């Protein structure tokens, strides 16, 4: 988490929206063999509750129930060149967006796992053109076999640590110059976020 408080929005709805948009996270926790991370799709199951599933054979799976875990969702990021400022006698930096969510994890039952899968598929299919695929289009034996190989968890978020580093430490005109340069150099997502920063 960046130490500059200007980069830490208080708007939890904005953080939730980013998690929705990205839909994929890194979940870190301690094990007897050291810290481990798992990469998993995530969906909200309440205002401050995230659900995810992982392979039952994942190194973290036996240790997550009851553990404190850190979930990190990364948004867009980009290098910022000093040549884009009106005065290029500055240092380069990196703008980025990330949301850290810390909380206690509990393992869920098979019914919750199936509900989480249905929610995840519906949310993901909604972003695609055409008729949505649904789980009931797959043979039930195949779904049962898949469900037997994965496990579902729920993280109750107790700490929100977002970082939206979007050149808020620069004057608005400079921030817009950088955003335009990023847009021109193929970084439209972070450019748009920079343009949306209040003046």
N, C-alpha and C positions, 0 to 999 in steps of 0.2 A: 504494500500500500504506500503510495507516494506521500511524503510528509507535508506537502503544501496543502493547507485546508481549502484553498480555492478549487482544488480538483475533486472535492468530495461532496457530491450532491446529497441533499437531505431527502430528495424525492424518491421514496420507495417504489412508487408506481412506475417511475422511469426505470428503476433497476429491474422490477418485475417484467416490464415490457422488453428489456434487453434479453433477459433470460428466456422469455417466450420466443423472441425473434431468433436467437442463436440456437437454443434448444439442446445444447451439448456442453458438457462440463468435464472438468477434471476433479476427482474427489480424492482427497488425501487423508490418510489416517495412519496411526502407528500400529505396528505389529511386533511380535517378539523378534522378528528378523530385521526390524528397522522400519522407517517410514516407507509407505507404498502409495501409489496413485493408480486409480482406475479411470478410464475415459468412458463416459456413458451419456446417453440421451436423458434429459430431465424434463419433467412436466410438473407444473404447480398442482397441488392437491389441497389448496387453501391459501390464505393470504400470506402465510409464512411457513409453508410446508412444501417440500420438494420430494417427488418420488422418482426413483430410478431403478433400473435392473441391470444386473451383471451376470456373467457366467458363474455358475455354481463353483467351478474349479478355479476361479480367479484367486490370486494370492490374498486379496483383501476380504473375500467373502466370509471366511470363518471368524473374522475379527470385527466386523462392522456393527453387529447387533449390540447396542448399548454404548458404543464408542462415540467420542467426540470427533467429528470430521470437518474438514474444510473443503467446501465446494467452490471452484473457481470457474467462472464463465468469462471467456475472453471475447470482446467485441473487436471492431476494426482497429487497426494500428498503422502507423506510417512514419517513416523518417522525415524529419523537417530540416531542410537545408538552409543555412544562414543566407544564402544568396537570394532567398525569397523575401527577405525583409527589406524595408527601404534603406536601412543601414546594415550591410552584410557583416560588419565587424562584431559578430556575435558567435556563440557556439552552436553547433548542431544539437538537435534533441530528437526525441521520439514521442509522438503523441499516440495515445492509446486509451482504450476503454476496457475496464475489467470490473467484475462484481465478485467479491469474496463473500461467501455465506458460511457461517460457522454454526454448528449445532449438534445435537444428539441424534444418533441414528438408531432406528429400530427396524428389525426384519418384519416383513408382512407375510400374510398367508397367500395361498394360491389364488383365492378369489380376488384379492387385492392386486396380485400380479397380473391376472387376466384383465382386470379393469384398467390397470396402468398401461398395458399393451394396447388395449382398444383406444384409450385416450391419446396415447402417443401416435398411433397410426392415423387416427382421425385428424389430429393437429398437423401432422406432416403431410398427409395427402391433400389437406385443404390448400396448401401452397402450390400444388401442381395443377396444370390445366387438365380438363377432361373429367370423366367419371372417376370418382374416388374408389380405390381398392379398399376392401374391408376384410377383416380376419376370417369371416365366415366363407370367403371365397377359397380358402385353403382347406385341404382335407383335414378333418378333425384329428385324425391320427398323427398327422404331421405337426399340428399345433400342440397336441398333448406331448409329443416327443420333445419339442422345443421348450415347452414350459418346464419339463422335468430337468432341463439343463441350465436353467437360469433361476435367479432369486431376486426378489423385489425388496427394496428398502425405502424408508421414509426418513428424511432429514428435517427435524424441527428447527427452523432458523432462529437462533438466539442472538446472533451478531451479524450486522450488515456492514460491509466495508467496501463501498464502491469507489472506484477511481475513474473519473472522466477527465483525463488530461488533454485538454483541447485548446491550449494556448490562452487560457484565461488570465495568465500573467502578462499578457501583451495587450496593448491598446486594441480596440475593436477593429480599427482600420488595418492594423498589422495582421490580426487574426484572419480577416477576410482575404488579405493578400495571400497568406499561406494556404487558406482553404481553396482559393482559385488555382494556385499552383498544384496542389494535391489533386484537384479535380482534373486538371489538364494532364497530369501524370498518371492517370488511371487509378486514383484512390477516391472514388466518389462517396463511399459510405462514410469515411471519417470526415471528408470535406463537408458533407451535409450536416453532420453533427456539430462541427465547428461553426457553421453558419447559423445554427440554431441556438448557440450560446447567447444568453441575454447580454445586451450591450452594457 
